Amino acid sequence: MLNTKRNLLSVALASAITLTATGVHAQTVDDEAKAKAKAEAVDLDTVTVTGIRRGIESAISVKRDSSSIVEAISAEDIGKLPDVSIAESIARLPGLAAQRVAGRAQAISVRGLSPDFATTLLNGREMVSTGDNRSVEFDQYPSELISGVTVYKTPDAGLVGQGLSGTLDMQTVRPLSYNERVIAVSGRYQKNSLGEAAGEDPYGNRLNFSYVDKFADNTIGLAIGISHSEMSKQENQVGLYEPWQAIGDNWRPGVAAGT
């Protein structure tokens, strides 16, 4: 009887030891899994975003501090506006729209009125148009050379030659505001599907170079920018021509009959 009790006691102790060892082993495995997961989390790649926040804060500060109703865009660094021309960037602002010519955003409409009713300034100076109207061709201004744009939707006493629909003030780079010399070079690969339809090479390129520096104990600033764009395009036109007609000694413009 005594031997039987001892055997039962031995079996019970052995079972208890086995269960304890199993629990310790399970706890060890859990700890190792947690440590491994933590190590893997630490080794993950990090995503760092720089520059964008400053550009957004600058635009918000312009709107907040202005006594007029304005919209603003600001580049976080030279050559960092995402669009090809400044017209593309301006068209993204509320209340503004772009009129496209040959696929490019060219004229800017404020509050739905004609671009002729808006005035455009460059660093506070009124700009003239190269066309036969008062609207400025914004596609001639590369976005890489513009640091920001402020659109005044209401009159402002500090502006000269304000437009009826609004006033757009473009600002170029301020060399004296940079702490050090800046050399920026950028290139883009472009494609125009309309160029391919005309049997031409639809691919093009866009190259930009900017140089900013200060001299004479930071009293003289210099900013130089060069932009080059090359791309094929296609224009479709429909015309109606009349036959040639003799009028006195002259011929009436047109094409030969039956053409």
Residue frames as qw, qx, qy, qz and C-alpha x, y, z in Angstrom:
[[0.000, 0.886, 0.464, 0.000, 0.00, 0.00, 0.00],
 [0.322, -0.792, 0.100, 0.509, 2.85, 2.34, 0.86],
 [0.420, -0.134, 0.588, 0.678, 4.60, 1.66, -2.43],
 [0.229, 0.630, 0.659, 0.342, 1.43, 2.46, -4.33],
 [0.124, -0.942, -0.239, 0.200, 1.08, 5.85, -2.59],
 [0.394, -0.594, 0.336, 0.615, 4.71, 6.65, -3.31],
 [0.395, 0.177, 0.680, 0.592, 4.26, 5.77, -6.95],
 [0.101, 0.820, 0.536, 0.172, 1.16, 7.97, -7.18],
 [0.270, -0.886, -0.023, 0.377, 3.01, 10.81, -5.44],
 [0.454, -0.319, 0.502, 0.664, 5.95, 10.44, -7.83],
 [0.307, 0.470, 0.673, 0.483, 3.63, 10.54, -10.83],
 [0.055, -0.923, -0.378, 0.041, 1.89, 13.64, -9.48],
 [0.357, -0.753, 0.184, 0.521, 5.19, 15.45, -8.85],
 [0.444, -0.051, 0.620, 0.645, 6.49, 14.50, -12.30],
 [0.210, 0.689, 0.616, 0.320, 3.30, 15.80, -13.91],
 [0.175, -0.938, -0.184, 0.235, 3.54, 19.05, -11.98],
 [0.424, -0.536, 0.382, 0.623, 7.16, 19.53, -13.02],
 [0.393, 0.245, 0.685, 0.563, 6.26, 18.79, -16.64],
 [0.082, 0.853, 0.498, 0.135, 3.39, 21.31, -16.61],
 [0.295, -0.864, 0.028, 0.408, 5.64, 23.94, -15.01],
 [0.449, -0.284, 0.534, 0.658, 8.34, 23.37, -17.60],
 [0.307, 0.515, 0.671, 0.436, 5.77, 23.59, -20.39],
 [0.057, -0.941, -0.325, 0.078, 4.46, 26.89, -18.99],
 [0.371, -0.714, 0.253, 0.537, 7.97, 28.29, -18.73],
 [0.447, 0.021, 0.654, 0.610, 8.73, 27.15, -22.28],
 [0.199, 0.737, 0.589, 0.265, 5.54, 28.78, -23.58],
 [0.185, -0.938, -0.112, 0.270, 6.37, 32.01, -21.77],
 [0.457, -0.464, 0.441, 0.618, 9.89, 31.93, -23.22],
 [0.385, 0.337, 0.678, 0.529, 8.51, 31.48, -26.75],
 [0.048, 0.898, 0.433, 0.065, 6.09, 34.40, -26.27],
 [0.320, -0.833, 0.110, 0.438, 8.90, 36.64, -25.02],
 [0.465, -0.193, 0.581, 0.640, 11.09, 35.71, -27.96],
 [0.294, 0.592, 0.646, 0.382, 8.24, 36.41, -30.42],
 [0.083, -0.957, -0.248, 0.122, 7.61, 39.84, -28.87],
 [0.410, -0.661, 0.312, 0.546, 11.31, 40.67, -28.93],
 [0.451, 0.097, 0.664, 0.589, 11.55, 39.60, -32.58],
 [0.179, 0.786, 0.549, 0.224, 8.49, 41.63, -33.54],
 [0.223, -0.924, -0.049, 0.308, 9.91, 44.67, -31.76],
 [0.464, -0.408, 0.484, 0.620, 13.23, 44.25, -33.55],
 [0.374, 0.391, 0.674, 0.503, 11.46, 44.01, -36.90],
 [0.024, 0.919, 0.393, 0.011, 9.44, 47.16, -36.16],
 [0.334, -0.798, 0.170, 0.471, 12.60, 49.07, -35.34],
 [0.453, -0.195, 0.620, 0.611, 14.26, 47.94, -38.56],
 [0.427, 0.697, 0.568, 0.094, 11.39, 49.19, -40.78],
 [0.367, 0.259, 0.212, 0.868, 12.19, 51.97, -43.24],
 [0.037, -0.637, -0.419, 0.646, 11.08, 55.48, -42.28],
 [0.310, 0.659, 0.469, 0.500, 9.27, 57.98, -44.51],
 [0.293, -0.505, -0.189, 0.789, 10.41, 61.57, -44.06],
 [0.274, 0.784, 0.439, 0.342, 8.56, 64.54, -45.59],
 [0.387, -0.470, -0.080, 0.790, 10.45, 67.84, -45.69],
 [0.128, -0.049, 0.340, 0.931, 9.69, 71.23, -47.21],
 [0.165, -0.489, -0.694, -0.502, 5.99, 70.78, -48.01],
 [0.359, -0.682, -0.570, 0.285, 4.88, 71.87, -44.55],
 [0.275, -0.430, -0.039, 0.859, 6.76, 75.17, -44.77],
 [0.002, 0.131, 0.531, 0.837, 5.19, 76.01, -48.12],
 [0.299, -0.596, -0.703, -0.247, 1.68, 75.34, -46.79],
 [0.392, -0.640, -0.411, 0.518, 2.32, 77.36, -43.63],
 [0.216, -0.207, 0.169, 0.939, 3.61, 80.31, -45.67],
 [0.145, -0.339, -0.609, -0.702, 0.48, 80.36, -47.84],
 [0.401, -0.655, -0.640, 0.028, -1.78, 80.12, -44.77],
 [0.382, -0.487, -0.235, 0.750, 0.11, 82.97, -43.08],
 [0.076, 0.045, 0.345, 0.935, -0.39, 85.23, -46.10],
 [0.311, -0.505, -0.643, -0.485, -4.15, 84.60, -46.05],
 [0.492, -0.618, -0.548, 0.276, -4.40, 85.05, -42.28],
 [0.378, -0.441, -0.121, 0.805, -2.37, 88.26, -42.05],
 [0.119, 0.233, 0.442, 0.858, -3.91, 90.00, -45.08],
 [0.226, 0.329, 0.412, -0.819, -6.60, 92.64, -44.56],
 [0.562, 0.306, -0.309, -0.703, -8.19, 91.65, -47.89],
 [0.903, 0.074, 0.376, -0.195, -9.71, 88.43, -49.17],
 [0.258, 0.684, -0.634, -0.251, -6.79, 86.66, -50.82],
 [0.995, 0.013, 0.096, 0.007, -5.66, 83.26, -52.04],
 [0.008, -0.827, 0.557, 0.071, -1.99, 82.34, -51.98],
 [0.986, 0.078, -0.071, 0.131, 0.45, 79.65, -53.05],
 [0.165, -0.862, 0.480, -0.005, 4.05, 79.37, -51.92],
 [0.824, 0.319, -0.457, 0.100, 6.92, 77.13, -53.00],
 [0.791, -0.600, 0.025, 0.113, 8.77, 75.40, -50.15],
 [0.538, -0.468, 0.396, 0.578, 12.03, 75.87, -52.06],
 [0.258, 0.618, -0.356, -0.652, 13.25, 77.24, -55.36],
 [0.379, 0.281, -0.758, -0.451, 12.00, 75.21, -58.29],
 [0.069, 0.043, 0.962, -0.259, 9.66, 73.10, -56.17],
 [0.593, 0.282, 0.191, -0.730, 6.26, 74.11, -57.53],
 [0.606, 0.021, 0.793, 0.060, 4.89, 70.90, -59.07],
 [0.612, 0.683, 0.379, -0.125, 3.42, 72.36, -62.28],
 [0.661, 0.289, 0.293, 0.627, 5.07, 73.22, -65.58],
 [0.130, 0.488, 0.093, 0.858, 3.94, 76.86, -65.66],
 [0.025, 0.059, 0.550, -0.833, 2.70, 79.16, -62.94],
 [0.533, -0.059, -0.242, -0.809, -0.72, 79.19, -64.65],
 [0.651, -0.133, -0.738, -0.121, -1.22, 75.52, -63.71],
 [0.341, -0.151, -0.686, 0.625, -0.55, 76.29, -60.04],
 [0.201, 0.039, 0.171, -0.964, -2.79, 79.37, -59.97],
 [0.561, -0.108, -0.507, -0.645, -5.69, 77.47, -61.56],
 [0.504, -0.197, -0.824, 0.168, -5.82, 75.16, -58.52],
 [0.023, -0.062, -0.482, 0.874, -6.83, 78.01, -56.20],
 [0.142, 0.594, 0.764, -0.206, -10.51, 78.47, -55.25],
 [0.211, 0.844, 0.259, -0.419, -12.42, 80.89, -57.49],
 [0.079, 0.688, -0.493, -0.526, -9.86, 80.80, -60.31],
 [0.852, 0.294, 0.434, 0.012, -9.86, 78.96, -63.62],
 [0.263, -0.471, 0.550, 0.638, -7.45, 78.64, -66.52],
 [0.717, 0.615, 0.064, -0.322, -8.18, 79.01, -70.23],
 [0.692, -0.238, 0.576, 0.364, -6.11, 76.58, -72.29],
 [0.506, 0.768, -0.226, -0.321, -4.44, 77.29, -75.61],
 [0.623, 0.485, -0.613, -0.021, -2.80, 74.39, -77.50],
 [0.826, -0.207, -0.513, 0.110, -3.14, 72.27, -74.38],
 [0.436, 0.049, -0.439, 0.784, -1.38, 74.76, -72.10],
 [0.231, -0.814, -0.480, 0.230, -2.99, 76.79, -69.31],
 [0.416, 0.359, 0.121, 0.826, -2.50, 80.36, -70.48],
 [0.176, -0.483, -0.004, -0.858, -5.04, 82.97, -69.29],
 [0.200, -0.218, -0.817, 0.495, -6.45, 83.11, -65.75],
 [0.326, -0.555, -0.394, -0.656, -10.07, 83.95, -64.98],
 [0.097, -0.004, -0.676, 0.731, -10.97, 85.30, -61.52],
 [0.340, 0.312, 0.570, -0.680, -14.51, 84.83, -60.17],
 [0.521, 0.468, 0.711, 0.064, -15.73, 83.65, -63.58],
 [0.271, 0.892, 0.032, -0.360, -15.07, 86.97, -65.33],
 [0.763, 0.611, -0.069, 0.202, -13.00, 87.38, -68.46],
 [0.759, -0.215, -0.057, 0.612, -9.20, 87.41, -68.00],
 [0.291, 0.563, 0.132, 0.762, -9.25, 90.93, -69.47],
 [0.390, -0.809, -0.129, -0.421, -10.76, 92.19, -66.20],
 [0.815, -0.518, -0.042, 0.257, -7.86, 90.97, -64.05],
 [0.173, 0.907, -0.360, 0.133, -4.59, 92.80, -63.43],
 [0.944, -0.074, -0.148, 0.285, -1.30, 90.94, -63.14],
 [0.134, -0.928, 0.334, -0.100, 1.67, 92.20, -61.14],
 [0.870, 0.140, -0.318, 0.349, 5.25, 90.94, -60.96],
 [0.524, -0.181, -0.378, 0.741, 6.83, 91.93, -57.66],
 [0.047, -0.686, -0.401, 0.606, 4.24, 94.70, -57.38],
 [0.053, 0.428, -0.352, -0.831, 4.75, 96.08, -60.91],
 [0.717, 0.446, 0.292, -0.448, 2.01, 95.89, -63.52],
 [0.418, -0.140, 0.776, 0.450, 2.63, 93.48, -66.39],
 [0.502, 0.466, -0.181, -0.706, 1.50, 93.92, -69.98],
 [0.847, 0.189, 0.488, -0.098, 0.26, 91.29, -72.38],
 [0.231, -0.341, 0.673, 0.614, 2.09, 90.03, -75.45],
 [0.269, 0.420, 0.831, 0.247, -1.23, 89.33, -77.18],
 [0.030, -0.376, -0.355, -0.855, -3.99, 91.52, -78.57],
 [0.521, -0.689, -0.398, -0.310, -5.84, 91.77, -75.24],
 [0.227, -0.765, 0.361, -0.483, -5.23, 92.71, -71.61],
 [0.928, -0.341, 0.111, -0.102, -4.87, 89.16, -70.27],
 [0.086, -0.729, 0.676, 0.062, -1.32, 88.12, -69.42],
 [0.859, 0.219, -0.445, -0.128, 0.01, 84.87, -70.89],
 [0.605, -0.648, 0.413, -0.207, 0.93, 83.03, -67.71],
 [0.980, 0.063, 0.140, 0.128, 2.38, 80.04, -69.54],
 [0.527, 0.708, -0.241, 0.403, 5.39, 82.25, -70.34],
 [0.256, -0.715, 0.483, -0.435, 6.37, 82.26, -66.65],
 [0.646, 0.091, -0.752, 0.087, 8.08, 79.00, -65.60],
 [0.704, -0.653, -0.171, -0.221, 6.96, 77.79, -62.19],
 [0.830, -0.120, -0.236, 0.491, 10.59, 77.01, -61.27],
 [0.358, 0.268, -0.101, 0.889, 11.42, 80.74, -61.21],
 [0.377, -0.584, -0.123, -0.708, 8.41, 81.87, -59.15],
 [0.170, 0.115, -0.807, 0.554, 8.48, 81.65, -55.35],
 [0.079, 0.443, 0.775, -0.444, 4.80, 82.47, -54.73],
 [0.085, -0.373, -0.481, -0.789, 1.59, 84.08, -55.96],
 [0.068, 0.368, 0.627, -0.683, -0.99, 86.15, -54.07],
 [0.036, -0.440, -0.655, -0.613, -4.44, 86.64, -55.61],
 [0.097, 0.198, 0.412, -0.884, -6.41, 89.63, -54.28],
 [0.020, 0.485, 0.828, 0.280, -10.15, 89.11, -54.72],
 [0.126, -0.902, -0.398, 0.109, -11.10, 92.42, -53.08],
 [0.301, 0.847, -0.103, 0.425, -9.64, 95.95, -53.47],
 [0.734, -0.440, -0.165, 0.490, -6.49, 96.75, -51.52],
 [0.025, 0.993, -0.016, -0.111, -5.11, 100.25, -50.98],
 [0.464, -0.633, 0.504, 0.361, -1.55, 99.00, -51.27],
 [0.633, 0.196, 0.646, 0.379, -1.96, 97.82, -54.86],
 [0.108, 0.527, -0.246, -0.806, -1.47, 99.84, -58.04],
 [0.421, 0.257, -0.581, -0.647, -3.69, 99.35, -61.09],
 [0.409, 0.024, 0.854, -0.320, -6.14, 96.89, -59.57],
 [0.165, -0.096, -0.796, -0.575, -8.37, 94.80, -61.81],
 [0.583, -0.221, -0.067, -0.779, -12.15, 94.65, -61.69],
 [0.895, -0.150, -0.364, -0.211, -12.28, 90.91, -61.06],
 [0.821, -0.532, 0.060, 0.199, -9.09, 90.67, -59.03],
 [0.194, 0.871, -0.450, 0.041, -5.35, 91.23, -58.93],
 [0.980, -0.063, -0.049, 0.183, -2.67, 88.56, -59.25],
 [0.061, -0.901, 0.425, -0.063, 0.73, 89.38, -57.76],
 [0.954, 0.117, -0.191, 0.200, 3.57, 87.02, -58.66],
 [0.350, -0.862, 0.365, 0.028, 6.75, 87.07, -56.58],
 [0.743, 0.471, -0.449, 0.157, 10.13, 85.96, -57.84],
 [0.808, -0.226, -0.365, 0.403, 12.93, 84.60, -55.68],
 [0.209, -0.957, 0.117, -0.163, 14.29, 86.96, -53.00],
 [0.722, 0.368, -0.459, 0.365, 18.08, 86.45, -53.01],
 [0.006, 0.536, -0.503, 0.678, 18.71, 88.25, -49.71],
 [0.761, -0.352, 0.184, -0.513, 16.34, 85.91, -47.87],
 [0.951, 0.102, -0.285, 0.067, 18.56, 82.88, -48.57],
 [0.619, -0.735, 0.255, 0.104, 21.23, 81.97, -46.05],
 [0.514, -0.381, 0.629, 0.441, 23.60, 80.47, -48.60],
 [0.248, 0.398, -0.568, -0.676, 24.25, 80.10, -52.30],
 [0.714, 0.234, 0.594, -0.286, 21.66, 78.02, -54.18],
 [0.211, 0.366, -0.691, -0.587, 22.18, 76.20, -57.47],
 [0.656, 0.207, 0.627, -0.364, 19.14, 74.28, -58.70],
 [0.236, 0.303, -0.711, -0.589, 19.01, 72.18, -61.85],
 [0.605, 0.189, 0.678, -0.373, 15.94, 70.21, -62.92],
 [0.205, 0.213, -0.708, -0.641, 14.75, 68.32, -65.97],
 [0.648, 0.217, 0.539, -0.493, 11.48, 66.78, -67.08],
 [0.112, -0.002, 0.868, 0.484, 10.50, 64.31, -69.76],
 [0.463, 0.356, 0.253, -0.771, 7.29, 65.34, -71.55],
 [0.191, 0.165, 0.887, 0.387, 4.88, 63.65, -73.91],
 [0.425, 0.347, 0.094, -0.831, 2.09, 65.15, -76.01],
 [0.549, 0.230, 0.803, 0.024, -0.27, 62.59, -77.53],
 [0.484, 0.804, 0.205, -0.278, -1.42, 65.13, -80.15],
 [0.035, 0.747, -0.559, -0.358, 2.10, 65.33, -81.49],
 [0.392, -0.118, 0.899, 0.156, 2.07, 61.61, -82.25],
 [0.544, 0.585, 0.574, -0.181, -1.16, 62.01, -84.26],
 [0.347, 0.881, -0.124, -0.297, 0.59, 64.45, -86.59],
 [0.905, 0.348, -0.095, 0.228, 3.34, 61.94, -87.39],
 [0.172, 0.767, -0.425, 0.449, 5.88, 63.76, -85.21],
 [0.491, 0.025, -0.741, 0.458, 7.86, 62.65, -82.20],
 [0.447, -0.743, -0.358, -0.346, 5.44, 63.12, -79.25],
 [0.724, -0.481, -0.256, 0.423, 8.23, 63.29, -76.70],
 [0.205, 0.835, -0.098, 0.502, 9.90, 66.45, -75.48],
 [0.637, -0.190, -0.453, 0.595, 11.95, 67.82, -72.63],
 [0.183, -0.923, -0.095, -0.324, 12.02, 70.67, -70.17],
 [0.697, -0.009, -0.331, 0.635, 15.24, 71.93, -68.58],
 [0.231, -0.933, -0.101, -0.255, 15.63, 74.56, -65.85],
 [0.649, 0.050, -0.343, 0.678, 18.61, 76.19, -64.17],
 [0.274, -0.914, -0.145, -0.261, 18.52, 78.64, -61.24],
 [0.611, 0.102, -0.364, 0.696, 21.34, 80.43, -59.44],
 [0.338, -0.887, -0.171, -0.264, 20.89, 82.51, -56.27],
 [0.688, -0.053, -0.308, 0.654, 23.70, 84.24, -54.37],
 [0.226, -0.961, -0.152, 0.035, 24.56, 87.26, -52.20],
 [0.644, 0.307, -0.120, 0.691, 27.51, 89.66, -52.33],
 [0.086, 0.539, -0.152, 0.824, 28.95, 92.75, -50.59],
 [0.017, -0.041, 0.732, -0.680, 28.27, 91.61, -47.03],
 [0.065, 0.460, 0.884, -0.058, 24.79, 90.37, -47.92],
 [0.147, 0.575, 0.197, -0.780, 23.67, 93.74, -49.29],
 [0.438, 0.440, -0.435, -0.652, 23.45, 92.78, -52.98],
 [0.677, 0.058, 0.717, -0.159, 21.48, 89.78, -54.17],
 [0.295, 0.396, -0.622, -0.607, 21.53, 88.01, -57.53],
 [0.656, 0.169, 0.697, -0.234, 18.99, 85.55, -58.93],
 [0.297, 0.422, -0.593, -0.618, 19.30, 84.10, -62.44],
 [0.662, 0.136, 0.700, -0.229, 16.97, 81.57, -64.00],
 [0.278, 0.348, -0.643, -0.624, 16.89, 79.85, -67.39],
 [0.655, 0.179, 0.662, -0.319, 14.07, 77.64, -68.62],
 [0.249, 0.335, -0.676, -0.607, 13.90, 75.68, -71.89],
 [0.648, 0.196, 0.651, -0.344, 10.96, 73.63, -73.13],
 [0.270, 0.344, -0.664, -0.606, 10.65, 71.66, -76.36],
 [0.425, 0.194, 0.860, -0.203, 7.66, 69.53, -77.38],
 [0.053, -0.128, -0.689, -0.711, 5.68, 68.81, -80.54],
 [0.343, 0.372, 0.565, -0.652, 2.03, 69.78, -80.77],
 [0.121, 0.301, 0.781, 0.534, -0.84, 69.49, -83.21],
 [0.271, 0.352, 0.271, -0.854, -3.61, 71.94, -84.06],
 [0.249, 0.394, 0.841, 0.273, -6.78, 70.95, -85.90],
 [0.170, 0.396, 0.051, -0.901, -8.58, 73.64, -87.90],
 [0.386, 0.515, 0.752, 0.143, -11.67, 73.67, -90.07],
 [0.003, -0.437, 0.120, 0.891, -11.94, 76.36, -92.76],
 [0.530, 0.634, 0.560, -0.059, -14.42, 77.33, -95.47],
 [0.232, -0.374, 0.395, 0.807, -12.96, 78.65, -98.70],
 [0.566, 0.681, 0.293, -0.361, -14.68, 80.17, -101.71],
 [0.758, 0.349, 0.341, 0.434, -13.64, 79.86, -105.37],
 [0.329, -0.259, 0.170, 0.892, -11.41, 82.44, -107.02],
 [0.298, 0.816, 0.496, 0.004, -13.29, 85.35, -108.54],
 [0.432, 0.208, 0.162, 0.862, -12.00, 88.12, -110.78],
 [0.094, -0.882, -0.391, 0.248, -12.87, 91.57, -109.42],
 [0.163, 0.956, -0.178, -0.167, -11.54, 94.19, -111.78],
 [0.506, 0.650, -0.553, 0.126, -7.79, 93.77, -112.08],
 [0.204, -0.456, 0.764, -0.408, -7.56, 91.86, -108.79],
 [0.577, -0.104, -0.792, -0.168, -8.44, 88.36, -107.68],
 [0.640, -0.562, 0.094, -0.515, -10.63, 87.62, -104.75],
 [0.098, -0.445, 0.857, -0.242, -8.84, 85.49, -102.08],
 [0.873, -0.004, 0.251, -0.419, -9.87, 81.86, -102.07],
 [0.463, -0.237, 0.814, 0.258, -9.11, 78.59, -103.83],
 [0.209, 0.148, -0.677, -0.690, -9.76, 77.34, -107.32],
 [0.742, 0.002, 0.028, -0.670, -13.28, 76.18, -108.13],
 [0.901, 0.081, -0.385, -0.181, -13.93, 72.54, -107.45],
 [0.397, 0.340, -0.708, 0.475, -11.26, 72.31, -104.75]]
